[in-house]
Amino acid sequence: MVQHGPVPSSDLTRAHAELLDAQDPLRAFRDRFVRRDDELVYFDGNSLGRLPSETIEALSSAVNDEWGTGLVRSWERWIDLPIRVGDRVGRALLGAAPGQVVVCDTTTANLYKLAWAASAARPGRTAVVTDDANFPTDRYVLAGIAAARRLEMRVVTADPVDGVTAAAVSAAIDDDVALVTFSHVDYRSAAVAEIREITDLAHRAGALTLWDLSHAAGAVPVDLDGWGVDLAVGCSYKYLNGGPGAPACMSAGSCSKGCCRRYGAGSARRTNSPWVPSSIRHLACADGSAERRQCSA
Ligand SMILES: Cc1ncc(COP(=O)(O)O)c(C=O)c1O
């Protein structure tokens, strides 16, 4: 049984630490990472966690076999990888049915694409909402889009410990709001936002939601379809051990009635170009209502 919370000072002995290690259910994973210096105590998770041993062989095979030997023929395998890996990430980690998640680009680039498309899908609305503890680049991107589209940017103050709660953001969300965007897990405090409640709140006001899952994917349960989340971004370079240069992902959810399935990744599949922003241009229900929750199908 793993103990949580502060360890009593009397337990701060090597013997007790080794006992806890021995009882740790995640212990076996340790051997799946490269450890070249057993004296090193490594806590860095800043996109540069330890190297998974399997990555060495996988990268070597991609360069030597797929590029070196396969040359252009390797396109056959590569071209759909963003979608195939996206489906696996969606199923295993994000609670998203196939066809909604594409692995591509960086978190920031994906956030830009989705936030731009989302604000365009709510014509006539004049505001976007985020919080002051959201990741800096997320806020900068949103501020840029707000300036370009002449939208008011409403920045909620989040509690540093409790994180983003529905109660704290409810006053900022009304019928003028096009997009509500927060991080699911706070990158500094690890506070978990009330994603389901806030998503419901935004939908009741007719707004779209966009969640940054960078620190949630692989760390806490995520259920995008169950929560009815419209849009999400995340990355493979935190708890998924992607390492430097690894891609991020973006998700565009499907209408619960199915009429607007795949308006994100689906159009990417048709064009074979999941990296192209136009893949999310069709951010609207098939009936043209541009209101995922109000479609008539
Ligand atoms: C929560 C969160 N959002 C966005 C980003 C930005 O990621 P990138 O610089 O790869 O676009 C990061 C990077 O650490 C992050 O932690």
The ligand as a Gaussian input file, in Angstrom:
#p B3LYP/6-31G(d) Opt

LIG

0 1
 C        0.096000      22.931000     -19.600000
 C        0.947000      23.285000     -20.780000
 N        0.362000      23.872000     -21.837000
 C        1.086000      24.234000     -22.920000
 C        2.447000      24.008000     -22.971000
 C        3.214000      24.463000     -24.180000
 O        3.770000      23.394000     -24.864000
 P        4.603000      23.677000     -26.193000
 O        5.630000      24.698000     -25.866000
 O        5.209000      22.368000     -26.547000
 O        3.656000      24.170000     -27.233000
 C        3.102000      23.385000     -21.900000
 C        4.557000      23.135000     -21.938000
 O        5.208000      22.787000     -21.011000
 C        2.329000      23.019000     -20.767000
 O        2.894000      22.455000     -19.689000

